[in-house]
Amino acid sequence: MNRTERDLINAFWALLGEKPYNKITVQDIVDRCEVNRNTFYYHFQDIPSMAEESFRQWVDKLISQNSDPLITVEHMEQMFHSFMETRPILLNLYRSAQRETFQRGLFRLSEHISCRVIDNLSKGYQVPAGDREAAIMFCRCMLTGAFLEWMESGMKEDTLEKILQVYHLFGGLERPALLKNAVPLSREGAPSAE
């Protein structure tokens, strides 16, 4: 991404922090960047395509910041705090015609977290592929639902506390179910003969 594109996206996000999505015009964005409309249209087809690209980049950034194979409650708290730092922006996107884009991004983020959690819980075991996929799907659906519930609540702190509590409980309850059909691995990483 070049500097002009980054400036346009930053202007868009700043405007999202000030007013609803449907009140933002291309003229508002280019005025903020001190460029002409042609510059905007060189980089983006329209505001919805800019919204989609900017949110995709934001989710990519969150994923790269949470690439540690061990995702803990602390990681989740940090991620939710990243959401809180951009609360007005995210709520404006969520409440706009871009809800589908927002939900796709949350789904991708939840998929990333779920894979990390399930892989961490199954460390030292060979989990059947079907069990792993089912556990990831369950975790992803739970996280996506929790994110959406939080958005519906207006990103209230008490809802966040409940979500973190569920995440904490979930990590403790899921391991026995995940390992039900698993085979312990030997020190060399091969299934043990137990």
N, C-alpha and C positions, 0 to 999 in steps of 0.2 A: 504494500500500500504506500502510495507516495504522500508527500506532505500536504498537498492540496486536498486529496481525498480524506486524509486524517483530520484536517481543519474543518472540512464540511461536516464530517460525522461528529466532531466535537461540538460544533455549533448546533447541530441538530439535537444532541443530547442535552446541551445547555438549555435550549429552548424547551425541550421536554420537561425539564425541571421547573420551568416557569409557567407553562400553559399546556392545555390538553393537546394531544396529538392532532386531532381534527382541526385545530386552530392554527397549526403551523403551516406556513406556505413556503414555497421555493424562494420567494422574495425575502422572507424573514431570514432564511438560511444564508443566502448570498449576501444580504446586507451585513449580517454578523461577521462574515468572512471577508467582506470588502472585495468580492469577485463578481463577475457578471453571471447571468442565468445560463449562458452557453457553457460556462465552466462547470456548473452543476450538472447539466445534461451530458457533458462529456464523460463524467464519472458515474452518473446514476440515471436510470431510465425515468424514475419518479421518486416521490417521497416513500411510498411503500417498499420499493426495492432498496432504498437507503436504510429504512428501518430494519428490514430483514438482514442486510449485510452488517449493519452496526451491531445488532443483537447477536448475530452469529459470532462476530469478533469478540464480543463481551463474554459469551459462553466459552469460546475457545480459550480466552484468557483465564477464566475461572478453572477450566479443566487443566490447563498447564500449571496453574498455581497449586493444584491438588493432584499432582501426578505421583505422590508418594504411594507405594503399594499398600501401606497401612493407613486406612482412613478411620480416624477416631472421632469421638464426640467433639473433641477440640477442633478437628478439621471442619466438622459440620458447623460448629459455632462460628468459625472464621468465615466460612462461606455465607452463612446467614448474615453476618455483619457486613460482608461485601454487598449483599442485597440491601441491607438497611442504609448503607451509604448512598445508594442510588434509588432510594425508596420512591420519591415522586416520579422519577423517570420510568421505573419499572411499572408502577401503578398506571401511569398514563399509557404506556405500551399495552399493558394487560387489558385495560378498559377500552382500548381502541379497536379499530378494524383489524389490527395486527395481532389479535389474540391467538390465531392459529400459528403464526410465526413464533410467538412467545411460547406457546405450548410445545412446539417442536424443539425449541432450544432447551426447555426444561426437561423434556424427554431424553434428549441427548446427554444432558448433564447428569440426570438420574441414572442413565445407562452406565456412564463412566463410574460414578460412585458405586453402583451396585456391583459391577465387575470387581472393583477393588475390594469391597467388603466381602463378597463371596470367596474370592481367591484367598484373602487373608484368613477367613474362617476355616477354609479347607486345607490350609497349609499343613503339610505332613501326611496328607491323605490323597488317595486317588478316588475322586468322586466321579461316579458315572456321568457321562456328558449330559444325558437327559435330566438328571437331578440338578446339575450345575445350571443348565439353561432355565429350568423351572424356578430355581431359587433366585437367579438373576431377574427373571421376569417378575416374580413376586416382589422382590426388593425394589425394582424399578417402578412398578405400579404404586407401591406404597409411598415411595419418595415423591413421585410425580403428583400423586394425590395430596400428599402433605404440603408440597409447594403450592399447589393450586388452592388448597384450603386456606393457606396462609395469605395468598393473594386476595382471595374472596373476603377475608376478614379485614382487608385494608392493611395487611402486614403488621398486625398488632403484636406487641411484645408477649402478651400472655399466650397467644396462639403459638408463637415461636417456642416458648418454654414447653408447651405440651408436645410439640413436634420433636424437640430434642429429647424429651423424656421417652417418647415412643421409640425413637432411634436407639436410645440407650437400652431400653428393654428388648427391642427387636434383636440387637446384636447378641444378647445373652440367650434368647429363646431359639434363635435360628440354628445355631451350631449343632445341637443334637439332631434336629430334623435333617440337616444337610448331610451329616455324617452317618445317617442310618444305614445306607447301602455302600458306604465308602470302605476302601481297603487302606489300612495304614501303610505308609511308605517306609522302606528301610533307610538307613543312613545314606545309602548310595542313591536313593531316589527311586528305586524300583519297588513294586508292590511286595510287601513282606509275605512270608508263607504262613502267617497266623491263621 
